[in-house]
Amino acid sequence: MTDTVSTIRKRQHPGRGRGKSRSHPKGRQIDPAAQDELRAMLGDRPRDRDLLIEHLHLIQDSQGCLPSAHLVALASEMNLPMAEIFEVASFYAHFDIVRDDETRPPDVTIRVCDSLTCEMMGAKALLKSLGDKYAGSVRVVPAPCMGRCDNAPVAEVGHNHVVNATADNIDAVVTARNFHPAAPAYRNFDAYCADGGYALLRACLKGQRNVEDVLATMDDSTLRGMGGAGFPTGRKWQFVRAGAKPRYLTVNGDEGEPGTFKDRHYLETDPHRFLEGMLIAAWAVEADRSYIYLRDEYPQIRELLLVELPKLTAAGLAPEGFIELRRGAGAYICGEESAMIESIEGKRGLPRHRPPYVAQVGLFGRPTLVNNIETLFWVRDILEKGPGWFADHGRNGGKGMRSFSVSGRVAQPGVKLAPAGITVRELIDEYCGGMAEGHAFKAYLPGGASGGILPAAKGDLPLEFGKLESEGCFVGSHAVVILSDKDNMGDVARNLMRFFEDESCGQCTPCRVGTEKAVALMNDPKWDAGLLNEVGRAMADASICGLGQAAANPLFSVLKHFPEEVI
C-alpha cells in the first residue's frame, strides 16, 4: 500500500528507469508567459473544480477569447486533464477557443438576436446590413434570445445591449466604443430597508417566525414554480427540508426561453425583494449555502448584484460566503434544473437522468432546492400579507397572479402582472393596449418557444397550468408572443425549430438528430407532414429532457391549425 505510482510503473516496465527518461516531455507544454498571465488573473481565488467556468470567463474577458496556451496553463493550475477543460469550454457559446495557429476574433463582437420576436421585427435584415458594413473589422454573429423581446430587435455590442436596434444606433455605440452594460435604475439596499425590507428575514433568523407556519403559508398561497414547471413551492420546500444535511439552495436565473424576460424585469427594478425571498427559503430548508446562477446575457444585473450582495453580509443577514453568484455562458439548456446544477459544478450543462430528482440528489450530490427568480420574488409579500393575498386572485379557475412576458404584434409589449387564468384576448385588450396598428390577431405562443402555438380561434382559453395541455400546449414560463396576419406560420415554426437545433446539448440522439432532421425537412417549400410527425413523435417520446420532448410542439401546432400554409 505504500508503493507510489512511479514504483508500480517501473515494475511493469523495467526498462524505464534511471537514464531512460524522454528527451522531450510528453504532451502540451506550458507557456511560461501564459501561465504568469493566468496566475495574475486568478490571484488568490480558489482553484476548486466547480470554479472552472468562472475561471474560463476571466480568461475570455481578459483576452477576448480562450487562447490554447492559457487553457493549458489553466489545466495545470487546476490539476485537470486538458480534455476536460476543452470539453467544458467548447460546450458554451460565449467562449471562443483559439488554437495556436488560429487568428483571434476582432476586438468587438456584435451579437444580433435572431429569436422569434426579433426576427418578426427585422433582425434578419439588420444582421445582413451589419455584416456587410463591418466585414472583417467587427465580428457580427446571430445569437439566441437576449431577454429583451419587448424592445425587439435587440443587439449586444460587447456587453452593451442596444434595444430597438438599427444599423445607425449600433454604429453609434461602436464608434463611441461604449461596450459596457448600462446600469439599471433599481431600488438599492438602503431604499429597500427603508420600506420595511428584511424585517421579515430578521424575524425568521431571530426565531420569531415558525418554520412550519411559514411552510404552511407558502402551501396555502398556491404559489407555483414560475420557471416553467409550475410545481407547488411550499411542497418543494418541504421535500428538501426533509432531506439529509448538508442541503443547498440554487436560484435558476437562466431564463433563456425565447419570449421570456420577467425575471430580468424584477431583478432590474427590485432585486432585494428577490434576495430576501431567497434567504427566507434558505432559512426554511436550512440550506448550508446558496448559489445564484445568472445568464450571461444579463451583465448589468450581475454588476448590480456584485454591488448589493456584500451589503447583506455587512448587515448580518447572510454569513460570509453564503451566497455565490455564478455566471452562465450562453447555453439555453442550463435553464433545465439538473443541467444548471451540472454547470454550477463547473461541467457541461448536460441534463441528468431522473430519478433521483435534484431535491434528493442535487448540487454536489446533496438535497437541493431549486427556485427561479420570480418565485422567490413573491415570498415576502405572501408571508407578510397572508396566503389569500396571492391565492384570491385569478380568473377562469386560475389561482394567484402571473407575470406575463408579452411581445410581438401588440401595441404595448412588456411584463404584465395579471390574474392567473386570464385569456390571451383579455391580456391583449386589458393590458397591452390592443394589437399593434395595422395588425389583426392571428395566433399566439402561450408559453414561449416550447409551449406550442394556438390560433386566434383558441384565444379564450385560460392561460394557466393544466388548462392548455389538451391542445398540445402549455403556459410554461408565461412568455406570450402575439402573431398577426402579417406572419407566416411556417416561418414561425422554422425559427423555433432552428433555435432548438442550435441549443440541443447533444447528449441524446432523439433530440440531437431529430431537431437537425426536422429543420432540414421544414426548409422544403411543402412539408412532408407524415415524416415530420414521425420525427417529432420520436423526439417527444425518447428525449432525456424537456428541450427535446417539447421541441416539436410548434411543428405539431402548425400542422394541426395552419396546414394550408405549409402543405
ABEGO torsion letter per residue (X at the ends): XABBAAAAAAAABAABBBGABBABBBEBBBBAAAAAAAAAAAEABBABAAAAAAAAAAAAAAAGBBBAAAAAAAAAAAGBBAAAAAAAAAABAABBBBBAABBBBBABBBBBBABAAAAAAGAAAAAAAAAAAABGABBBBBBBBAGAAAAOBBBBBEABBBBGBBAAAAAAAAAAGBABBBBBBBBBAAAAAAAGBGAAAAAAAAGABBAAAAAAAAAAAGBBBAAGAGBBAAAAAAAAAABBOBBBBBBBABBABBGBAAAAAAAAABAAAAAAAAAAAAAAAGBABBBBBBBAABAAAAAAAAAAAAAAAAAGABBBGABBBBBBAGBAAAABAAAAAAAAAGBBBBBBBOOBBAAABBBGGBBBBBBBAAAAAAAAAAAAAEAAAAAABEBGGBBEBBBBBBBEBBABBEBBBBBBGBBAAAAAAAAAGEBBBGBBBABBBAAEAAAEBBBAAAAABBBBBGAAAAAGBBAEAGBBBBBBAABBAAAAAAAAAAAAAAABAGABAAAAAAAAAAAAAAABABBBAAAAAAAAAAAAAABABAAAAAAAAAAAAAAAAAAAAAX
